[in-house]
């Protein structure tokens, strides 16, 4: 499940924050994206470990 999607300015890409914790599952889900299937978008997965968050985002810290 995707929690947040954001685009930088200028619009050269974006960031997706996902609740999927298994890398293989995430890779499989990303291949379902129509932009990926049509070779319009590609993905680079970077794992991060959140250490601080605002109260409404505390669920991201595990």
DSSP file (Angstrom, degrees, kcal/mol; ACC not computed):
  #  RESIDUE AA STRUCTURE BP1 BP2  ACC     N-H-->O    O-->H-N    N-H-->O    O-->H-N    TCO  KAPPA ALPHA  PHI   PSI    X-CA   Y-CA   Z-CA
    1    1 A X              0   0    0      0, 0.0    18,-3.1     0, 0.0    19,-0.5   0.000 360.0 360.0 360.0 132.2    0.0    0.0    0.0
    2    2 A X  E     -A   18   0A   0     16,-0.2    16,-0.3     1,-0.2     3,-0.1  -0.740 360.0-179.0 -87.1 129.8    1.3    3.4   -0.9
    3    3 A X  E     +     0   0A   0     14,-3.0     2,-0.3    -2,-0.5    15,-0.2   0.823  66.3   9.7 -95.6 -39.6    1.1    6.0    1.9
    4    4 A X  E     -A   17   0A   0     13,-1.7    13,-2.9     2,-0.0     2,-0.4  -1.000  53.8-173.6-145.1 139.6    2.5    9.1    0.2
    5    5 A X  E     +A   16   0A   0     -2,-0.3     2,-0.3    11,-0.2    11,-0.2  -0.999  16.3 171.7-130.1 134.9    3.5   10.1   -3.3
    6    6 A X  E     -A   15   0A   0      9,-2.4     9,-2.6    -2,-0.4     2,-0.4  -0.974  20.8-144.6-141.2 154.8    5.2   13.5   -3.9
    7    7 A X        -     0   0    0     -2,-0.3     7,-0.2     7,-0.2     4,-0.1  -0.961  16.8-132.6-121.0 137.7    6.9   15.2   -6.9
    8    8 A X        -     0   0    0      5,-0.5     2,-0.5    -2,-0.4     5,-0.3  -0.355  36.3 -90.2 -78.0 167.3    9.9   17.5   -6.7
    9    9 A X  S    S+     0   0    0      2,-0.1     2,-0.2     3,-0.1    -1,-0.0  -0.988 117.6  43.5-119.5 119.0   10.0   20.8   -8.5
   10   10 A X  S    S-     0   0    0     -2,-0.5     2,-2.2     3,-0.0     3,-0.2   0.481 108.2-116.9 -71.3 160.6   11.1   20.8  -11.3
   11   11 A X        +     0   0    0      1,-0.2    -2,-0.1    -2,-0.2     3,-0.1  -0.441  68.5 133.2 -75.8  78.8    9.0   17.6  -12.1
   12   12 A X  S    S-     0   0    0     -2,-2.2     2,-0.3    -4,-0.1    -1,-0.2   0.338  76.6 -38.2-107.8   3.8   11.9   15.3  -12.8
   13   13 A X        -     0   0    0     -5,-0.3    -5,-0.5    -3,-0.2     2,-0.3  -0.955  61.7-124.5 168.6-153.8   10.7   12.3  -10.7
   14   14 A X        -     0   0    0     -2,-0.3     2,-0.4    -7,-0.2    -7,-0.2  -0.978  12.1-113.2-170.9 177.6    9.0   11.6   -7.4
   15   15 A X  E     -A    6   0A   0     -9,-2.6    -9,-2.4    -2,-0.3     2,-0.5  -0.996  19.7-165.2-130.2 132.5    9.1    9.9   -4.1
   16   16 A X  E     -A    5   0A   0     -2,-0.4     2,-0.6   -11,-0.2   -11,-0.2  -0.978   4.7-159.9-116.7 129.1    6.8    7.1   -3.0
   17   17 A X  E     -A    4   0A   0    -13,-2.9   -14,-3.0    -2,-0.5   -13,-1.7  -0.953  19.8-169.7-106.9 120.9    6.5    6.1    0.7
   18   18 A X  E     -A    2   0A   0     -2,-0.6   -16,-0.2   -16,-0.3     8,-0.0  -0.808  32.2-147.9-115.0 150.5    5.1    2.6    1.0
   19   19 A X        +     0   0    0    -18,-3.1     2,-0.5    -2,-0.3   -17,-0.1   0.422  68.9 112.5 -90.1  -1.1    3.8    0.5    3.9
   20   20 A X        -     0   0    0    -19,-0.5    -2,-0.1     1,-0.2     6,-0.0  -0.621  45.0-175.5 -74.8 123.5    5.0   -2.7    2.1
   21   21 A X        +     0   0    0     -2,-0.5     2,-0.6     1,-0.0    -1,-0.2   0.613  59.3  81.7 -98.3 -14.3    7.9   -4.1    4.1
   22   22 A X     >  -     0   0    0      1,-0.2     4,-2.3     2,-0.0     5,-0.2  -0.836  67.7-151.3 -96.7 121.0    8.9   -7.0    1.8
   23   23 A X  H  > S+     0   0    0     -2,-0.6     4,-2.9     1,-0.2     5,-0.2   0.892  94.8  51.8 -60.1 -43.3   11.1   -5.8   -1.0
   24   24 A X  H  > S+     0   0    0      1,-0.2     4,-2.3     2,-0.2    -1,-0.2   0.895 110.7  49.2 -61.6 -39.9   10.0   -8.6   -3.5
   25   25 A X  H  > S+     0   0    0      2,-0.2     4,-2.4     1,-0.2    -1,-0.2   0.916 111.8  48.8 -65.0 -43.0    6.3   -7.7   -2.8
   26   26 A X  H  X S+     0   0    0     -4,-2.3     4,-2.5     2,-0.2    -2,-0.2   0.926 110.4  50.5 -62.5 -45.3    7.1   -4.0   -3.4
   27   27 A X  H  X S+     0   0    0     -4,-2.9     4,-1.4     1,-0.2    -1,-0.2   0.913 111.2  49.2 -58.7 -43.1    8.9   -4.8   -6.6
   28   28 A X  H  < S+     0   0    0     -4,-2.3     4,-0.5     1,-0.2    -1,-0.2   0.914 111.0  49.5 -63.3 -43.5    6.0   -6.9   -7.8
   29   29 A X  H >< S+     0   0    0     -4,-2.4     3,-1.3     1,-0.2     4,-0.3   0.892 107.1  54.8 -63.7 -39.7    3.5   -4.1   -7.0
   30   30 A X  H >< S+     0   0    0     -4,-2.5     3,-1.4     1,-0.3     6,-0.2   0.831  99.3  61.4 -64.9 -31.1    5.5   -1.5   -8.8
   31   31 A X  T 3< S+     0   0    0     -4,-1.4    -1,-0.3     1,-0.3    -2,-0.2   0.667  94.7  64.5 -69.6 -14.3    5.5   -3.6  -12.0
   32   32 A X  T <  S+     0   0    0     -3,-1.3    -1,-0.3    -4,-0.5     2,-0.2   0.607  75.7 109.5 -81.5 -12.0    1.7   -3.2  -12.0
   33   33 A X    <>  -     0   0    0     -3,-1.4     4,-2.5    -4,-0.3     3,-0.4  -0.476  68.9-141.0 -67.0 127.2    1.9    0.5  -12.5
   34   34 A X  H  > S+     0   0    0      1,-0.2     4,-1.8    -2,-0.2     6,-0.2   0.835 102.2  56.4 -60.9 -31.7    0.8    1.4  -16.0
   35   35 A X  H  4>S+     0   0    0      2,-0.2     5,-3.0     1,-0.2     6,-1.7   0.883 110.2  45.5 -65.5 -36.7    3.5    4.0  -16.3
   36   36 A X  H >45S+     0   0    0     -3,-0.4     3,-1.8    -6,-0.2    -2,-0.2   0.928 111.1  52.1 -69.1 -46.1    6.1    1.3  -15.6
   37   37 A X  H 3<5S+     0   0    0     -4,-2.5    -2,-0.2     1,-0.3    -1,-0.2   0.823 111.2  47.5 -61.6 -31.7    4.5   -1.2  -18.0
   38   38 A X  T 3<5S-     0   0    0     -4,-1.8    -1,-0.3    -5,-0.2    -2,-0.2   0.278 115.0-116.0 -93.1  10.9    4.5    1.4  -20.8
   39   39 A X  T < 5S+     0   0    0     -3,-1.8    -3,-0.2     2,-0.2    -2,-0.1   0.805  85.1 117.7  58.5  32.3    8.2    2.3  -20.1
   40   40 A X  S   <S+     0   0    0     -5,-3.0     2,-0.3    -6,-0.2    -4,-0.2   0.742  76.0  29.7 -92.9 -30.5    7.3    5.9  -19.1
   41   41 A X        -     0   0    0     -6,-1.7     2,-0.3    -8,-0.1    -1,-0.2  -0.920  62.8-168.3-128.9 153.2    8.5    5.5  -15.5
   42   42 A X        -     0   0    0     -2,-0.3     2,-0.4    -3,-0.1    -6,-0.0  -0.914  15.5-136.4-133.0 163.9   11.2    3.5  -13.8
   43   43 A X        -     0   0    0     -2,-0.3     2,-0.5    -7,-0.0    -2,-0.0  -0.948  12.8-167.9-127.9 143.4   11.8    3.0  -10.1
   44   44 A X        -     0   0    0     -2,-0.4     2,-0.5     2,-0.0    -2,-0.0  -0.986  22.7-145.2-124.4 117.5   14.8    2.9   -7.8
   45   45 A X        -     0   0    0     -2,-0.5     2,-0.5     2,-0.0    -2,-0.0  -0.730  18.8-179.7 -89.5 125.9   14.0    1.5   -4.4
   46   46 A X        -     0   0    0     -2,-0.5     2,-0.3     2,-0.0    -2,-0.0  -0.977  19.3-142.3-124.9 115.9   15.8    3.1   -1.5
   47   47 A X        -     0   0    0     -2,-0.5     2,-0.3     2,-0.0    -2,-0.0  -0.602  22.1-176.0 -78.8 135.2   15.1    1.7    2.0
   48   48 A X        -     0   0    0     -2,-0.3     2,-0.6     2,-0.0    -2,-0.0  -0.934  22.0-143.8-127.7 153.8   15.0    4.2    4.8
   49   49 A X        -     0   0    0     -2,-0.3    12,-0.1    12,-0.0     2,-0.1  -0.908  22.5-142.5-118.2 100.7   14.6    3.8    8.5
   50   50 A X        +     0   0    0     -2,-0.6    12,-0.3    10,-0.3     3,-0.1  -0.366  24.3 173.8 -63.8 138.8   12.5    6.7    9.9
   51   51 A X        +     0   0    0      1,-0.3     2,-0.3    10,-0.1    -1,-0.1   0.596  64.5  27.7-118.9 -21.2   13.6    7.9   13.3
   52   52 A X        +     0   0    0      8,-0.0    -1,-0.3     5,-0.0     2,-0.3  -0.993  63.4 163.5-142.2 147.6   11.4   11.0   13.9
   53   53 A X        -     0   0    0     -2,-0.3     5,-0.1    -3,-0.1     2,-0.0  -0.989  40.7 -96.7-158.8 154.9    8.0   12.0   12.7
   54   54 A X    >   -     0   0    0     -2,-0.3     3,-2.3     1,-0.1     4,-0.3  -0.331  52.5 -98.8 -65.1 158.9    5.1   14.4   13.3
   55   55 A X  G >  S+     0   0    0      1,-0.3     3,-1.3     2,-0.2     4,-0.2   0.860 124.1  54.4 -51.5 -42.4    2.3   12.9   15.5
   56   56 A X  G 3  S+     0   0    0      1,-0.3    -1,-0.3     2,-0.1     3,-0.1   0.614 112.8  44.5 -71.6  -9.6    0.1   12.2   12.4
   57   57 A X  G X  S+     0   0    0     -3,-2.3     3,-2.2     1,-0.1     4,-0.3   0.220  75.0 111.2-114.5  12.6    3.0   10.2   10.8
   58   58 A X  G X   +     0   0    0     -3,-1.3     3,-1.8    -4,-0.3    -2,-0.1   0.775  65.0  74.0 -58.5 -27.0    4.2    8.2   13.9
   59   59 A X  G 3  S+     0   0    0      1,-0.3    -1,-0.3    -4,-0.2    -2,-0.1   0.711  86.6  64.7 -61.4 -18.3    2.9    5.1   12.2
   60   60 A X  G <  S+     0   0    0     -3,-2.2     2,-0.7     2,-0.0   -10,-0.3   0.694  86.1  80.4 -76.8 -19.0    5.9    5.3    9.9
   61   61 A X    <         0   0    0     -3,-1.8   -10,-0.1    -4,-0.3   -12,-0.0  -0.792 360.0 360.0 -93.0 117.7    8.3    4.7   12.8
   62   62 A X              0   0    0     -2,-0.7    -1,-0.2   -12,-0.3   -11,-0.1   0.410 360.0 360.0-123.9 360.0    8.5    1.1   13.6
